Amino acid sequence: MFSNIPVQLLGLVLLAVGVCALLTAVARVVARRIGLVDLPDGERKSHSRLVPLMGGVAVFASFVAMLFLVKWIDLPWLAGDDRLREILPSLPISAALFCLLGLWDDKWSIRPWYKFLLQIAAALPFVLWGNTINLVGLFGLEFELQMLGIPFTLFWLVACVNAINLMDGLDGLAGTITAVASLTLACLAMMGGEFGIAVVGLLLFGSVIGFLFHNWPPAKIFLGDSGSLTIGFLIGALALEASVKTATCFTLVIPVVLMGVPMFDTTVAIVRRKLKGNGIGQADRGHIHHCLLDRGLSRTQSLWVIAGLCVAMSAAALLSARLQNDWIAVSLCAAILVPLIVGRVFGYNETVLVLQYVRIFHSLVADSNRALRARLLLARWDHLSDRESEELWSEVCDRVAAMGGNCLQCVCHDQQSQERLGQIEWRVDDQLSISGTRWQFQYSATGPNTITTTLTASGVSSERLRVHRLDDLFDIFNAFQRLWVLENALGVQPAIQTARSSGQTHAAETVPLPASLTFQQETADESDSGRRAA
């Protein structure tokens, strides 16, 4: 029985190639007559003349016709294959909805969010017909999705749809990616004993090859959204079927690696547009094929480079499935994509921006943690009845030092007589020679009996001082003078030793004081720091 399969499959594939090539020739004529063409814009679109847009209709019609032909002739070696019979009603229906949605978008253009919602609606017949993933296998582990099964399946299908759609920016590119992916999925299905699914993949492969006769650079017809949305859905649906190890477990790594190039391009596009403040659906010239064209490659050369990457990804997926080891697929996928980033071929600027955002986020989290500790310190001070003055002063000095400070001075004086009542100072002399940004923070508060307290902190920091750090220092200085400095300054002699040997104070007895705040910052180079140290 199985000895006859290769000959029959070859005949079906060749028939699909011929049917699609014929239908595509018809679509070229029909598209021109009804005005469904793509006009050049001189920017993103590299073609110089109008090109028909109904290639996707020809691919869809050829694929569905061949699918029902296979069902009608009732091949003997597919007699016991229930899976092909189960997906037949739902797969063509959802594919037709995607094709109609793409035609509407080609003719009148649909807003990105409406288009996204309509994509979900188009995928629903296939999903609700029973093609839902309930278990996901990842690195040898299985995760039960339960109620998340339907959302996960819809997400996967729509992700594949948009990955192919965003890659459809170069003559023959989307068709080549689909041909490689569909042939690989057919092989995966055969490895798993799913010959019906393998036939579906080969029929899609043959239909796309027939279309590529007209779409190879320079293209005489484009897929249009009617084609890119349809074949994206078909690839996603086939991946669900071909990557099933048991009745319901979907091995996630293999299809993701298989679709690694378009998904990587889509992910980078989303990151790039979000970081630039643009909408996700806003087109640009940052895709991988644009990068290759900007490097001087021709359209045909760029197409072959991307096709080579897809073939390498397919080989990684097949090897991983053969050895039943997900780590092989992930490692080979990284070995293919990382050189693109490191070599600044594609995704380098986006990766650098993401890393910068991660560092900024980490810095914000760290600063928030420091701010929290400062608030907790103030809360602890407010609930202490007694406090050792030197310990309180030491904590303030530690806070200043954490900001790169090397000097802190507290001075109390009578505002009317200008008589200095006391002072205390902390200094780290060996930090004066450090180059960087020199900053100074001064806090003054005037209380009863015209007593003014001034705290001055200065230092050198290699990073720009952050505003909420200043807020923390302001609050700490305010609490410090309220809890200790002012109470001690009322009865001290004008000497440092007197200020350091003050008695204890009670937070409840103090009164909040009006304060004035000044902050100065300038860049200090090594020579200037050296002169101050001298």
Buried (B, 14 or more C-beta within 10 A) or exposed (E): EEEEBEEBBEEBBEBBBBBBBEBBBEBBEEBBEEEBBBEEEEEEBBBEEEBBBBBBBBBBBBBBBBBEBBBEEEBEBBEEBEBBEBBBEBBBBBBBBBBBBBBBBBBEEBEEEEBBEBBBEBBBBBBBBEBBBBBBBEEEEBBEBEEBBBEBBBBBBBBBBBBBBBBBBBBBBBBBBBBBBBBBBBBBBBEBEBBBBBBBBBBBBBBBBBBBBBBBBBBBBBBBBBBBBBBBBBBBBBBBBBBBBEEBBBBBBBBBBBBBBBBBBBBBBBBBBEBEEEEBBEBEEBBBBBBBBEEEBEBBBBBBBBBEBBBBBBBBBBEBBEEEBBEBBBEBBEEBBEEBBEEEBBBBBBBEBBEEEEEEEEEEEEBEEBBEEBEEBBEEBEEBEEBEBEEBBEBBBEBBBBBBBBBBBBBBBBEEEEEBBBBBEBEBEEBBEBBBBBBBBBBBBBBEEEBBBBBBBBBBBEEEBBEEBBEBBBBBBBBBBBBBBBBBBEEBEBEBEBBBEBEBBEBEEBEEBEBEBEBEBEEBEEEEBEEEEE
